[in-house]
Amino acid sequence: MTTSASRRTFLSASLAALPAAFAGARFAQAAAAEKPKLPFTLGFSLYGLKTLPIEQAIRTCAEVGFTDVEPALLSGYDTEPTRLSPAKRIEVRSILDGLGVRVPCLMENIRPAVDDQTQAENFEKLARAAELGHAWKPAEAGSQVIIETVLGGKPAEWNKLHKPIAAGLAQWAEVARKHDIVIAIKAHVGGALHTPDDTVALVREINSPHLKAAYDFSHFQLQGFDLEKSLRTLLPETVFIHVKDGRGAPGKFEFLLPGQGSTDYVKYFRLLRERKYAGSVTVEVSGQIHQKAGYDGPAAVRQSYQALHAAYETAAS
């Protein structure tokens, strides 16, 4: 094929793709511009789209209707801070603005320090996350840069780890203050921090506006906690919400996509409305799912949106 013919073929294919791309952009912009029926917004964590370039991942979420995305800053991801050039950060910001998509939170994995060197590495991670968070921060007044993380450990270790974790988090909160960010710690069914009561008590022990909670009912549901009670306990200290489903019990459980389990999202969303939660409700696809052979990320985005959007519309009516 000649160079001219190759160019013509490329241009034809590019032009053919434009209507779909613009349609997706218009859809997302319209969704973002429309006044939300409920006080919170719906998003998808890019933790579940590791194999897609960041540009494609954002568009995939926008085209189905999500208005929020949570970039994962973890090793091996396209959005690992050390892999992002200044030009790439600007390009991503342009895509976010063009599609009307927000970044309400960024996912990191920062574990409590066991020594000074590890803590120094944690501070560096927080500084890099803060820089990226401010580059992609939502434009609306009052928005915060939120960095979400679990804390590791084992449930049986909580009593032993509580004091050193609290001491480390107090230092994190001071670093977060200097960088004008909020760290949101998340309880995990398999982690040292695993209950609503311990989470809210830990946040209040640190007593800083820069150290708050991320709420994920799936981790409490697997332990037999009630949705309404756990929300009532933790929501006053919560700045970000993850959603997914699960089944089983501690020690033997399986995470699922929203709508595949028994979570009543209509009830859930009505409770959030009653309690005036105004942050993001963002789907997190567990590594149990997205690391399996044959996992289809865009299909997971579509399926999750369909389940949550239907519940959102019903809860708003």
Backbone torsions as a table, in degrees:
resi	resn	phi	psi	omega
1	MET	NA	138.9	-179.9
2	THR	-74.9	164.9	178.6
3	THR	-62.2	-40.9	179.5
4	SER	-63.2	-43.3	179.6
5	ALA	-64.5	-39.7	178.9
6	SER	-62.4	-41.3	179.9
7	ARG	-65.5	-41.1	179.1
8	ARG	-62.9	-40.8	179.4
9	THR	-63.5	-43.4	179.7
10	PHE	-62.5	-45.5	-178.5
11	LEU	-64.2	-39.8	179.4
12	SER	-62.5	-44.3	-179.7
13	ALA	-65.7	-39.9	-179.9
14	SER	-64.5	-44.6	179.8
15	LEU	-64.9	-37.0	179.6
16	ALA	-65.3	-29.8	-178.4
17	ALA	-81.3	-18.2	-174.3
18	LEU	-62.6	-44.4	-179.0
19	PRO	-55.9	-43.5	-179.6
20	ALA	-65.0	-41.7	-179.8
21	ALA	-64.4	-45.1	179.7
22	PHE	-66.9	-35.3	178.2
23	ALA	-62.2	-43.8	178.3
24	GLY	-62.8	-41.7	179.7
25	ALA	-64.1	-45.1	179.5
26	ARG	-61.7	-39.6	-179.3
27	PHE	-62.6	-47.1	-178.6
28	ALA	-66.4	-41.1	179.5
29	GLN	-64.1	-39.6	178.4
30	ALA	-65.2	-40.9	179.3
31	ALA	-64.6	-39.4	-179.7
32	ALA	-70.5	-36.2	-177.5
33	ALA	-75.4	-31.4	-179.0
34	GLU	-67.2	136.0	178.5
35	LYS	-63.3	124.7	-178.1
36	PRO	-59.5	140.8	178.0
37	LYS	-72.9	-26.2	175.5
38	LEU	-119.9	160.8	-173.1
39	PRO	-73.3	-8.1	-178.6
40	PHE	-112.9	167.1	-179.2
41	THR	-117.2	165.2	-177.5
42	LEU	-110.2	137.4	-178.9
43	GLY	-141.8	176.1	179.6
44	PHE	-135.1	131.1	178.9
45	SER	-80.7	128.6	-180.0
46	LEU	-73.7	-0.3	168.5
47	TYR	-55.1	-31.8	-179.2
48	GLY	-89.7	7.4	179.7
49	LEU	-130.1	44.4	-173.9
50	LYS	-59.1	-34.4	-174.4
51	THR	-80.7	-7.8	-178.8
52	LEU	-97.0	140.2	170.4
53	PRO	-58.8	150.2	-175.3
54	ILE	-55.0	-39.9	-178.9
55	GLU	-61.2	-45.5	-179.2
56	GLN	-69.0	-37.3	179.8
57	ALA	-62.9	-43.9	179.2
58	ILE	-62.4	-46.0	-179.1
59	ARG	-64.3	-37.8	178.9
60	THR	-59.7	-42.2	179.6
61	CYS	-71.2	-41.4	-178.5
62	ALA	-65.4	-38.3	-174.3
63	GLU	-67.1	-25.0	176.9
64	VAL	-88.4	-19.8	177.1
65	GLY	128.7	-7.2	176.8
66	PHE	-65.5	137.8	178.3
67	THR	-103.6	-6.5	179.7
68	ASP	-125.6	147.9	169.0
69	VAL	-134.7	147.1	176.8
70	GLU	-115.0	101.4	176.4
71	PRO	-63.5	143.0	175.6
72	ALA	-99.5	124.0	-177.0
73	LEU	-94.5	18.2	-172.8
74	LEU	-77.9	160.9	180.0
75	SER	-59.1	133.3	178.5
76	GLY	91.6	-7.7	178.6
77	TYR	-89.9	153.6	179.4
78	ASP	-60.4	-24.2	-177.6
79	THR	-103.3	17.6	170.7
80	GLU	-59.5	121.8	-170.6
81	PRO	-52.4	-37.0	-177.8
82	THR	-70.8	-12.4	-179.8
83	ARG	-97.1	-6.2	-173.8
84	LEU	-99.9	115.4	176.7
85	SER	-74.9	160.8	175.4
86	PRO	-55.5	-39.8	-179.6
87	ALA	-65.0	-39.4	-179.6
88	LYS	-66.8	-37.7	178.3
89	ARG	-63.1	-41.0	178.1
90	ILE	-66.9	-41.2	178.7
91	GLU	-60.9	-43.7	179.4
92	VAL	-63.8	-42.0	178.7
93	ARG	-60.4	-39.8	178.3
94	SER	-63.6	-40.5	178.3
95	ILE	-65.1	-44.6	178.6
96	LEU	-58.0	-48.3	-178.7
97	ASP	-65.5	-40.2	-178.6
98	GLY	-66.1	-31.1	-179.6
99	LEU	-95.6	-4.9	-177.7
100	GLY	69.4	35.4	-177.5
101	VAL	-107.2	138.6	-178.7
102	ARG	-104.9	156.7	171.3
103	VAL	-115.7	90.6	-177.4
104	PRO	-78.8	-15.7	-175.0
105	CYS	-162.0	155.2	173.3
106	LEU	-124.2	140.7	-179.2
107	MET	-93.4	127.5	172.1
108	GLU	-126.4	173.8	176.8
109	ASN	-134.7	90.5	-175.1
110	ILE	-116.1	117.9	-177.5
111	ARG	-100.9	146.1	178.8
112	PRO	-53.2	141.4	-174.0
113	ALA	-74.9	145.6	173.1
114	VAL	-105.7	-9.4	178.9
115	ASP	-158.3	171.9	-176.2
116	ASP	-64.3	-36.2	-179.1
117	GLN	-65.0	-43.4	178.7
118	THR	-63.8	-40.3	178.8
119	GLN	-65.0	-38.8	176.8
120	ALA	-62.5	-39.2	176.3
121	GLU	-64.5	-38.4	176.0
122	ASN	-60.8	-43.1	179.8
123	PHE	-62.9	-38.1	178.2
124	GLU	-65.9	-41.3	177.1
125	LYS	-59.7	-44.7	-179.6
126	LEU	-64.3	-39.4	179.3
127	ALA	-65.0	-43.0	178.5
128	ARG	-65.6	-41.2	178.8
129	ALA	-64.9	-39.0	179.1
130	ALA	-62.8	-44.1	179.6
131	GLU	-59.9	-44.7	179.8
132	LEU	-69.3	-40.2	179.3
133	GLY	-60.1	-41.4	178.7
134	HIS	-69.3	-30.9	177.9
135	ALA	-67.2	-30.8	-176.0
136	TRP	-113.4	12.9	-176.6
137	LYS	-59.8	138.4	176.2
138	PRO	-55.2	145.9	-172.3
139	ALA	-77.2	-22.3	-173.5
140	GLU	-66.9	149.6	-178.5
141	ALA	-60.9	140.3	176.0
142	GLY	86.7	-3.8	-178.9
143	SER	-71.0	149.8	-177.9
144	GLN	-115.5	159.0	169.4
145	VAL	-94.2	115.8	-177.2
146	ILE	-113.6	130.7	176.3
147	ILE	-115.0	118.5	-175.3
148	GLU	-102.5	139.6	178.9
149	THR	-154.0	152.0	166.0
150	VAL	-91.8	173.6	-172.2
151	LEU	-117.8	-5.9	177.1
152	GLY	77.3	-164.4	-177.0
153	GLY	80.7	-172.5	179.9
154	LYS	-125.3	150.5	-179.1
155	PRO	-52.9	-39.5	-178.0
156	ALA	-69.3	-12.3	-176.4
157	GLU	-93.6	-0.7	-172.3
158	TRP	-57.2	-48.1	-178.4
159	ASN	-59.8	-36.9	179.9
160	LYS	-74.8	-36.3	-173.3
161	LEU	-92.5	-12.9	-174.1
162	HIS	-52.6	-53.5	-175.8
163	LYS	-65.0	-48.4	178.2
164	PRO	-64.9	-34.3	176.6
165	ILE	-63.6	-45.9	-179.7
166	ALA	-61.2	-41.8	179.0
167	ALA	-62.9	-41.8	178.3
168	GLY	-66.6	-40.2	-179.3
169	LEU	-67.1	-32.9	176.4
170	ALA	-61.2	-37.5	176.0
171	GLN	-70.0	-39.7	176.7
172	TRP	-59.2	-42.9	-177.8
173	ALA	-61.3	-36.4	178.5
174	GLU	-68.5	-40.9	174.8
175	VAL	-62.2	-42.7	178.9
176	ALA	-61.7	-38.5	177.6
177	ARG	-61.2	-43.6	-178.8
178	LYS	-64.4	-31.6	-178.2
179	HIS	-99.0	5.0	178.1
180	ASP	56.0	51.8	176.7
181	ILE	-130.5	170.2	174.6
182	VAL	-121.4	128.7	174.4
183	ILE	-94.2	126.9	179.3
184	ALA	-110.1	112.2	-179.1
185	ILE	-91.1	140.3	-175.9
186	LYS	-119.5	129.1	174.2
187	ALA	-69.3	146.5	-177.9
188	HIS	-133.2	136.7	-178.2
189	VAL	-56.1	-29.8	-179.6
190	GLY	-103.1	10.3	-175.2
191	GLY	-106.8	168.4	177.2
192	ALA	-60.0	-46.8	174.0
193	LEU	-86.3	110.1	-172.1
194	HIS	-140.1	-2.4	-178.8
195	THR	-118.6	155.3	177.0
196	PRO	-61.8	-43.1	-177.1
197	ASP	-63.7	-44.1	179.7
198	ASP	-66.7	-34.4	-179.8
199	THR	-66.6	-49.3	-178.7
200	VAL	-66.5	-36.1	178.7
201	ALA	-65.4	-38.8	-180.0
202	LEU	-66.6	-44.7	178.9
203	VAL	-59.8	-43.1	-178.2
204	ARG	-72.9	-27.8	175.0
205	GLU	-65.2	-40.8	177.6
206	ILE	-69.8	-38.6	172.6
207	ASN	55.8	54.2	178.4
208	SER	-133.8	139.6	174.9
209	PRO	-67.4	-8.0	-178.2
210	HIS	-101.7	6.2	176.6
211	LEU	-135.2	107.1	-177.2
212	LYS	-130.0	-165.4	-175.5
213	ALA	-117.0	151.4	165.7
214	ALA	-109.4	134.6	-176.3
215	TYR	-104.7	131.1	176.5
216	ASP	-139.7	99.9	-174.0
217	PHE	-60.6	-29.1	-176.8
218	SER	-55.6	-36.9	-179.3
219	HIS	-71.3	-28.3	177.6
220	PHE	-84.3	-37.4	179.0
221	GLN	-57.6	-41.7	-179.2
222	LEU	-65.4	-18.9	178.3
223	GLN	-99.3	2.4	177.7
224	GLY	88.3	12.9	178.1
225	PHE	-78.1	147.1	178.7
226	ASP	-79.9	139.6	-179.3
227	LEU	-58.5	-54.7	-174.6
228	GLU	-63.9	-41.8	-178.3
229	LYS	-67.2	-43.1	-179.5
230	SER	-67.1	-36.7	175.8
231	LEU	-64.4	-44.3	-179.9
232	ARG	-60.3	-36.6	179.8
233	THR	-70.1	-48.5	-166.0
234	LEU	-99.4	-24.1	-172.9
235	LEU	-60.4	-34.9	178.7
236	PRO	-59.1	-21.9	179.4
237	GLU	-109.1	10.1	-173.5
238	THR	-97.4	133.2	178.0
239	VAL	-116.8	-4.0	-176.7
240	PHE	-159.2	146.2	-178.1
241	ILE	-129.1	131.1	168.3
242	HIS	-101.3	145.0	173.9
243	VAL	-130.7	141.1	169.7
244	LYS	-167.0	171.3	177.3
245	ASP	-106.6	168.8	177.4
246	GLY	-159.6	161.8	174.6
247	ARG	-147.5	153.3	-178.1
248	GLY	114.1	-151.7	-177.8
249	ALA	-148.4	164.7	178.0
250	PRO	-51.6	133.7	-178.5
251	GLY	94.8	-24.9	178.8
252	LYS	-153.1	90.8	-175.9
253	PHE	-143.7	165.9	179.2
254	GLU	-137.4	126.1	174.7
255	PHE	-85.3	149.1	-175.5
256	LEU	-132.8	167.1	172.5
257	LEU	-72.8	155.4	175.5
258	PRO	-55.0	134.6	-180.0
259	GLY	94.5	-13.3	179.6
260	GLN	-90.6	-8.5	-179.2
261	GLY	-118.6	-153.2	-172.9
262	SER	-102.6	4.0	-179.9
263	THR	-62.7	129.1	178.0
264	ASP	-89.7	95.6	-175.1
265	TYR	-74.3	-25.0	175.1
266	VAL	-65.3	-48.6	176.7
267	LYS	-60.6	-45.5	-180.0
268	TYR	-55.7	-50.1	-176.3
269	PHE	-69.1	-34.1	176.6
270	ARG	-67.3	-36.3	175.9
271	LEU	-64.6	-40.4	178.1
272	LEU	-64.6	-39.5	177.8
273	ARG	-63.9	-45.5	-178.9
274	GLU	-60.7	-34.8	-178.0
275	ARG	-94.0	7.4	172.7
276	LYS	58.7	37.2	173.6
277	TYR	-70.6	127.3	-173.8
278	ALA	-122.4	20.8	178.3
279	GLY	-95.1	-153.3	-179.4
280	SER	-100.7	142.1	170.4
281	VAL	-110.0	106.7	-167.7
282	THR	-118.7	130.2	178.3
283	VAL	-69.6	130.5	171.1
284	GLU	-115.5	116.1	174.8
285	VAL	-86.2	117.1	-177.1
286	SER	-61.0	150.7	172.8
287	GLY	-59.4	-25.6	174.4
288	GLN	-56.3	-30.3	-178.0
289	ILE	-95.3	-54.2	-169.6
290	HIS	-77.3	-8.3	175.4
291	GLN	-94.3	-0.7	178.1
292	LYS	-76.8	147.1	174.5
293	ALA	-62.0	137.6	177.8
294	GLY	85.9	1.3	178.1
295	TYR	-61.0	134.2	-179.0
296	ASP	-112.8	99.7	-176.8
297	GLY	-59.4	-53.3	179.5
298	PRO	-57.9	-35.7	177.4
299	ALA	-65.4	-37.4	177.7
300	ALA	-65.9	-37.6	176.5
301	VAL	-61.2	-48.6	-178.3
302	ARG	-63.1	-47.0	-177.4
303	GLN	-63.5	-41.0	179.5
304	SER	-65.0	-43.0	-179.5
305	TYR	-64.3	-42.9	179.8
306	GLN	-58.4	-43.5	-179.6
307	ALA	-66.6	-46.1	-176.0
308	LEU	-75.2	-38.1	-179.4
309	HIS	-64.0	-40.7	178.9
310	ALA	-61.6	-43.3	178.9
311	ALA	-67.3	-37.9	179.4
312	TYR	-61.4	-47.1	-179.5
313	GLU	-63.7	-41.1	179.6
314	THR	-67.7	-43.9	-179.0
315	ALA	-65.1	-29.5	-178.5
316	ALA	-81.0	-16.5	-175.2
317	SER	-81.5	NA	NA
